[in-house]
Amino acid sequence: MLKMGAASDPHSMMVLYRSDGRGEGVRSPNPQLDGFLAVIVFQEMKEFTLHRNRKGIQIPRSVRGSTGLHDLRNAWSSAKHPTYSLNLVFSSAFLGELQPGGGYRGMDMLRDALDYGSRDETLLHLGLALVPAFKEPEKANRLFVDQVFLAASTHLISKHSAQQPLASLRGGLTPWQEKTAKEYLAANIQSNVSLADLANLCNLSPPHFARLFKRSTGTSPYRWFIERRLVLSKLMLESTNDDLAEIALACGFADQSHFTRTFSRIVGLSPAAWRRLQRN
């Protein structure tokens, strides 16, 4: 089991969970948490019995990409069974910040979906995008992890909301907020900036900041940050003879491999090929 925090919220987290089915069963913490657990199934899961509030619930066989949603205020337990999944815990406080001023408690935003029914391709892809962060957490981009966690939560609310869909925000960041956020990102191009770092500067919650930033700029904070890194990398590729590993570190990428993958995906050419093209 590998665990990491999420969205800079102390009670939200992501857990990459793998079990061979041996050993003691699993049960809810005591006291119960005020939040929801989303389970994204990464490999087929056999039928099992979930005991919730002392009542047995039969969970059918689940295919890769199936998703279960559990209200963690309930007491639960089950025998161990072979499992490989990504578990996302959304605290009530985090969920409440997704609908600022809406008059809802965070626990009003979702409802149980215990049957692990239809395959959810969107959530599966979001979950798989987070797996590398567990393999090399020291190289994980905090803005990227926060952004994917936020995207997963808004997607779940769109499918399983107990209330109206998230309200469309009018306007965006104020001019000073947008300027402050962009200047901070540009000044910390080599740093592992989080969504909370930016939100705190603008006196906003991380989810609220992310939504307003995208409305103001047309892109996510993570994408804007990566594009600034690529602008700097292009300048260095064109005007210096520094090797790719040096440029990668100077522009805030984890290593040369990460730099090459990101540059190639967005620009359409490898850094080396782009440099040759500019010099010819």
N, C-alpha and C positions, 0 to 999 in steps of 0.2 A: 504494500500500500504506500503510495507516494502522495504527499499532501502539500498544497501551497495556498497562500492567501489569495484573495480575489477582489479586484475593484477597490482596493485600499479600505475595505470594510472589515472591521475586526471579527465579525461573526459570520461573514460569507467566506466560502472556501471552495477549492476544487480538489478532488481526490481521485487519483488513478488507481483503480482497485482490481486486483487479480487474485483469484483463489482457485486452488485445485479441488476444493470441496471437502477437504479433510480438516479435522480439528473441531473445536467447539463452535456452536452457533453464534449468530450475531444478534444484537439487540440495541434498542434505542438508548441514548444517554439518559441519565437521571440527574436533574430534572429534564423534561423534554425541552427542545429548542423552539423558539418562536421564529419559524421560518419554513421554507419548503426545500425538499430534496428532489432534484431531477436526476434520474439514472439513464444514461445513454448506453445502450448495449453494444459492445464492440464485437462480440462473437456470440453465436447462437446459445441461448440459455434454456435449459430444460425446465419443464413445469415444476413449480414448487409451491409450498404452502406458506403464506405470510400470516402471522398471528398479530392482529391489530386490536388493541383494547380487549384482549382475551378472546377475540373472535377469529376463526380461521378463514382466510380468503385464498382461494385457489388462483394462482397466477399461471396462465397458460404458457406454453413454449413461446419463446420470444426470438425473433430473427435479428440479425445484425441491423442496427439502426432503430430498433424499437426503443420507446422511451416511456418511463414510468414517472409519475409526479406524486410526491407524498407530502402531506401536511405533517410536519415534525412535532406538532403539539400532541399527536397520538403516540401512545406506547406501542411498540412493535418488536417482534422478534421472528427469527426463522432459523431453520437448520442451515448449515453451510452447504453450498452447492457450487459447482464449477462456474466461475464468473470472470469475465473481463469487461469492465465498464468504466466510464467516467462519471463520477458523481459530483454534481454541482449543488452547493448549498447556498440558497438565497435567504439572507436574514430579512425579518420583517422591516427593519430600518432601511435596508437597501431597497427593497421593493417599494416602500413608501416614497423614496426619493425619485422614483421613475415617473410619478404623477404629482409634481409639486403643486400645492394649492387645490388639489382635487377633492379634499375632504375625506380621503380614504386612509385607513390603516394599511400597512404593508400586506397584512394577511388577507385583506379584502381583494387583493389583486389577482390571486390564483385560486384554483380549486383542484381537488384530487383527480388524478387520472391513473388509477392503479392497474389497469388491465394490460399495460405494455402492448397496446394495440398496433395500429398501423406504423409502418416504417416512416421515420421522419428524416428525409434526406438532408434538409437544411441543418438540423441539429446535429446529425451525424458528421457532416463536413466541418461544422464549427468545433465539435469535440475533437475530431482527428487533427485539426489545426493546432490544438493545444498540447498534443502528445509530445512533440519535441521539447517543449518547455519543461516537461518532467524529466526528460532524459538528460538535459544539460541546463539545469535551472540557473546556473551562473551566467549563461549566455542569453537567457530569455529576455526579450524586450518587454518591459513592464507596460508600456503604452499598448502594445499589441495584445498582450494577455488581458488587460483591462477592457480593451475594445471588444474582443471576442466574447468575454464573459457578459458584457453589457448587451451585445447582440443576441446572445443565447437567451438572456432574460426577457428582452423585448419580444423575441420570437415566441417564447413560451406563453407570454401574456396574450399575444395576438391569437393563439390557438386555444388557450385554456383559461381565459380571463373570466373571473366571476363578476366583473364590472364592464363598463363601456370600454372600447379600445382606447389606448393612450391618446390623450388630446394632442392635436397638432399645435405646436407652439408658434405664436406669431412673433415676427421679428427675430432677432438673434442676439449675439453679444453686443453690449454697448461698445462704442469706439474705443474707450480706454481699456475695456476687458480684452477685446480682440488684439489691440496693440500690445498689451502686457503679455498675453499668452504667446504671441508670435515672437516677441523679443526674447522671452524666456527660453523658448525652444531653440531659437537661433544662437543664443549665448551658451546653451548647454548641449551643443550638437554631439559631443562625445559622451554625454551622460545617459544613464538609464532612467529617463524621466517617467513618472507615473501620471495617471489621470488625476489623482488626488493632488499632486504638486501643482498642476495647472489650475484645477478647480479652486484650491485654497487661495491662489493669487487673485482670483476673480470673485471671491466670496460666494461661491456656488457649490452645490454638491457635485460629485463626479458625474453621475448620470445626467443631471441637468446641464452641466457644462458641456458634455460631449454632444448633446442634442443641439444646444445653441451654437456651438462652434461649427458643426456641420451645416446648420442653417445659414450661418454668416459666410462661410468659405466655400461651401459646396463639397467639402471632403471631411473625413474624420481627422482628429488630431494626430493619430498614428500615421495616416497617409501623408498629411502635410509635413510631418517631421521627416519621414523617409524621403520625400521629394526634396527637402532642403539639404539632406545629406547627399543626395545624388547630384544636386547642383554643385555643391562643394567638391565632390569627387570628380566631376567633369572638369572643373577648373584646374584641379591638381593633375589630372591625366593629360590635359592639354598644355599646361605651363611648366610642369616639372618632369624630371626623370625618375621620380620616386617609384619604387616597385609597388606592386598591387597590395602586398601585405601592409606596407607603411601607410598607403592611402586608406586602406580599409580601417585601420585603427584611428587614423587622424579624423575620419569622418564618422566615427562612432559605431562601426559595424563590429560584430563579435570577432571575426577573423576574415581572411581572404575568401574563404569558401562562401561565407554568408554574404559578403559584399558582391561576389561574382553572381550568385544566385539572384539576389535582389536586383542588381543592375540589369542583368539579362532579362529578367521577367518584365521589368517596367520599361526599359529602353528598347529592348528587342535585339540588342547586340551585347556580347561580352565586353567587359571593360577594356581588354587588350585589343579587341577588334575595333571598338569605338575610338581608341587612341590612335590606332594605325590609320583609320579613315580620316581623322582630323588632321593628321600630320601629312597626309598625301594630298 
